[in-house]
Amino acid sequence: MKPLAFYSSLISVIFVFASCHKEGKSIVTPVSSGRPYEVLVVADDQCWNSPDSALFHVLDTDVPGLPQPERSFRISRVCPESFNRSTRLFRNIIIADIQDIYTQTKFKYTRDAYASPQMIMTIQSPSQEEFAEYVSRHGQVIIDFFTRAEMNREVKLLKKKHNEVLSAKVQSLFDCDIWMPVELASYKVGQQFLWASSNLNDLNFVIYTYPYASKETFTKAYFIEKRDSVMKANLPGAKEGMYMVTADSMFVDARNIAVQGDYAYEVRGLWEMENDAMGGPFVSHARVDRTNGRIVVVEGFVYNPGKLKRDQIRKLNAALYTLKLPQEKEVGELPVDSQISEE
């Protein structure tokens, strides 16, 4: 009976380990394939090749706030019959499930179904017409869903490995914490201001504070005026009369977001050096530190002339979500839109 008891125990142990997850990953789940911000669409020809091709147009939308067009995702497509063992390993998957058994169109999602990390969104709809209308109307929900999935993966990586020297400096100067990429090798301190940069100056981070005045603080005009005054004082160019400014305000995109379950103001746009040819994209988060009655602004900006900048600005944007104000708990996961239910 002893061998039987041993094998029974061994099977039990294997079952327990297979059921357990460490940071969302089963020990028997394969690693997902695909690059960051690459999406595999599972759809038949009628859906994908329809005249409006709604899902393709949503995924092909340009990322806001970049100096040249760069689409939101790399897109691949397979027919349902080709959705097999290998294609199921993609990190980001959208399944177009169009059948007349459904009475309405809706989103749902599954985590790590075939690989890890993995997010699968299924769009159920009773007809092609309703599918196209729903996808067009909720396009931003789809974009935000997979963008946040990738940013959550980046935040997990930053938690394991980030610039600890920079975190300590931010803690000592601002009583805050943030996880920034290790590439940010050097920094400069100003008056309630810190700038960190990579050796190539392609990745840049700034943090600064100012007193909270009123709700008018969170308007695009106020933010740009404050940003330009801070940058002019702290980021001069190579020669006198050169300093950073926000480029054309008409192309600045501002919106309300939530960070750590609290209000934040996100601003995206382009920066340039006055009287110089330098420039690039930036993304900023302005948050209220109620404990100290101040606004804390964290920003990432990119200088990478002649090259694509989408993935760099997204990497910095993910890091901005790790800002922890005084009295706040450790950074949590960026939540999924409430319109999408988890299976």
Residue, then its C-alpha position, 0 to 999 in steps of 0.5 A: m500500500k505504501p507505493l499507492a499512498f506515495y503516488s496518491s500524495l504525489i498526484s495531490v501535490i501536483f494538483v495543488f501546485a497546478s491550481c496555485h498562481k504566483e502573481g497570476k501565473s500557474i506553474v504549468t501555464p506556458v509563457s504567452s507570445g507576442r510583443p507588447y501592444e500586439v493584438l491577435v483578432v479571432a474573426d471570420d472573413q465576414c466580420w474582418n473584411s466587412p466594408d466598415s471593418a469596425l474592429f480594425h479601424v478601432l485598433d488602427t487608431d493613432v496614439p494621441g500626443l505623438p509627433q508622427p502617426e503611430r497606431s495603437f496596436r500591432i494587429s494580427r488576424v486569424c479565422p476561428e478555425s485557425f485559433n489553435r494551440s499556437t495562436r492561443l498563446f498570444r498575450n492579447i486576444i480579441i474574439a469576435d463571437i457573432q451568433d444569433i443566439y445572443t440578444q445583445t452585444k457585450f464585452k467579457y474578458t478572461r485572464d491567463a486562459y491559455a498562457s501567462p500573462q494573457m488577456i482575452m476579450t470576447i465581444q458577443s453580438p447577435s449580428q454583424e451590424e450590431f457588432a460593428e455599431y457597438v465596437s465603433r461606439h465603444g472603441q476607446v473601451i477596447i483601446d484602454f482595456f489592452t493598453r491598461a493590460e500592458m501597463n499593468r505588466e510594465v508595473k509588475l516589472l517595475k516593482k521587481k526592478h526599478n531605479e532605487v536610487l531615484s526612488a530614494k531621492v524622490q522620497s527624500l525631496f517630496d515624501c513620495d515614492i515612484w518606480m521609474p525605469v533603471e535606464l534613468a541613470s542621472y538626475k538634477v535637483g531644482q526648487q521643488f523639482l527633480w529631472a532624471s534622464s537616461n544616458l542617451n537622453d531619450l527617456n526623461f522624468v520630472i517631478y515637481t509640486y506647487p500649492y493647490a489653489s482651486k478647481e481651476t488648477f485642473t484646466k488645460a490652460y492653467f496646467i500649460e502655463k504652470r508647466d511652461s514656467v516650471m520647465k523654463a526655470n529648470l530645463p534651460g537649453a545649451k545656450e541662453g534663450m533656450y528653454m523647454v515649452t509646451a508646443d501648440s496647445m491646440f494639440v494638447d490632450a487633457r482628460n480626467i483619470a483615476v490613479q490609486g482610486d483617486y482623481a488625477y489629471e492626465v495631459r499629453g502633448l508635444w514639447e519643444m526647446e525655444n530657439d532650438a530644434m529639439g522636441g518630442p512627446f510628453v505625458s503628465h499626471a497631476r495629482v492632489d496631495r491632500t495631506n500637504g495641500r499641494i499638487v504633485v506633477v509627474e511627467g515623462f518625456v521622450y527625445n528620440p529624433g527620427k525614430l518611433k516613440r510610442d513604446q517609450i512614452r507608454k513605458l514612461n506613462a506606466a511608471l507614472y501610475t506607480l506614484k505613491l503620495p504620502q499616506e497611500k498604500e502600495v501601487g495596485e493594479l490599474p482597474v478594468d473598465s466596469q463595462i467589461s465583465e470577467e468570466 
